[in-house]
Amino acid sequence: MATVELRFSAQPEHVRTARLVAAAVARRAGVEEAVLDEVRLAVGEACSRAVGLHRSNGLTAPVRVVLTEEEKVFSIEVGDEVPGPGGGPDAAVPGIEAALESDLDGEDEMGLAVISGLVDDVEVTTGESGGTIRMSWPVAGVSDLP
């Protein structure tokens, strides 16, 4: 299992770099060429969302992006440091639909809707230490996610 971790200050101009790194690592991991645009767009949306949350909450902590290459799947986690409502640490949101139905502002809802349209396997978690959007894609030659 190979992992690349990227941390960047919550500035919009760094989102482009995160997209480029994600696409390069996904290509190396074996994600199909036709899917790389979806990876790039989904990471851009998730990072833009995290940057917006950090900036609107006055946080100086970096946005965290973890890219993990496993045998059959390539996954990306984009994390923010904005504490979520209740549910204790790292409470899972039961599906992207629940995240879309919550009391999020319009821009946040739109970003999650775009991500859910681009990625089949999405998990949104939130807790006292912040939120994470985890996205997964099969690598080339693998028909189903584990």
N, C-alpha and C positions, 0 to 999 in steps of 0.2 A: 504494500500500500504506500503510494507516494502522496505527500501532502505539500501544498504551497500555501503559505499564509501571507496575506497582504493587509497592512494597516495603513490608513491614510486619514489626514485631517479632514474634517467635515466641510469640505469646500467643493462646490459643484464642478470645478475644473478637473478634479481628480477622478471623477466618475468615468471619464473617457479612458484613463489609464487602466482602471479596474476592468473595463469591458475588453480592452486589448489583451490584458494579461489572461483573463478568463478564456477568451477565444484561443489564444496560443496554447494554454495548458490543456484545454479540451481537445484540440487538434492532436496534440502529442499523446493524450490518453486514448485516442481512438474513436472519439465521437465522430459520427458521419459528417462529411463536409456539408451536406444539405441542412444539417441541424445547427451549424455554427452560428448562423445569423440569429436563430432563436435564443441560443445561449447568450450571445452578445446583448441582445435586446432585454432579456430577462434580468441579466446581471445589472445592466444599466438602470432598469426600473427599480430593482431592489436597492441598489446603492443610492440612487436619487432619493428614494423614500427614506433611507437611513440618514442621509445628509440633511434632508428636510426636518426630520424629527430631532436631530442633534441641534440644528440651528434654531428651531422654534422653541426648544427647551433650554437654550443657552449652555449646552454641554461642550466641553473642549476635548473630551475623550475621542480617540480615533474610531472610525468605522472599521469593522473587521470583516475580511473576506477570507474564507478557508476553502481551498479547492482540493478535493480528494479524489485520487485515481485508485479504484479498486479493480479486481479482476473482471467484473461484469458491469460495473456502473461507475459513472463519473458524477460527483456531487459537488455542489457549491452551497456554502452557508454564508449569508450576509447578516451580520449582527450589529445591533445598535445598543447603546447603553441607556435607553429610555425605559425606566421601570413601567411594567404593565399593570393593569388594574387587577387586584385580588388574585385568587387562585394559587397563591404561594409561589415559590421559586420554580421557574421553568414549567409552568402549566401549559399543556398542549392545547391549542385551539383545535377543536374537532373538525378539521377540514377547512379548506379555503373558503367555503360558503359561509361558515360561521364568522370568519374574519371579515367577510364582506358585509355581513348583517349586523356587525357590532356598531358601536357609536363612534366610528372613525370619521374624520372629516372627508370631504368629497375628493380631494386630491389623493389622500391615502387609499381610499376605496378604489379609485381609478387605477392606481399603481398596482394594487393587488389583483384587480380584474385583468389587467394586461398580462401580469405574470401567470395567472391561472390559465389564460388563453394560449400562452406560449409553451408552458411546461405541464406535462401530464402528471408528474410526481412532485407535488409541492406540499410542504408542511410549514405551518406558521406556529411558532411558540412564543410565549411572552411570560415574563416573570419579574421578580424583584430586581434582577440584575440586567434586564433589558430584553429585547426581542430578537428572534432569529427567523429568517426565511431560509428553508433548506429546499433545494431544487436538485433533482437527479435526472440523468439521461443514461440510456444504455450505451455501451461502447460498441463499435463496429463488430458485426458478426454475432451479436447477442440479440435475440428477438424479444425477450421479456425481461423486465426488471425482477430482481430476486424478491 
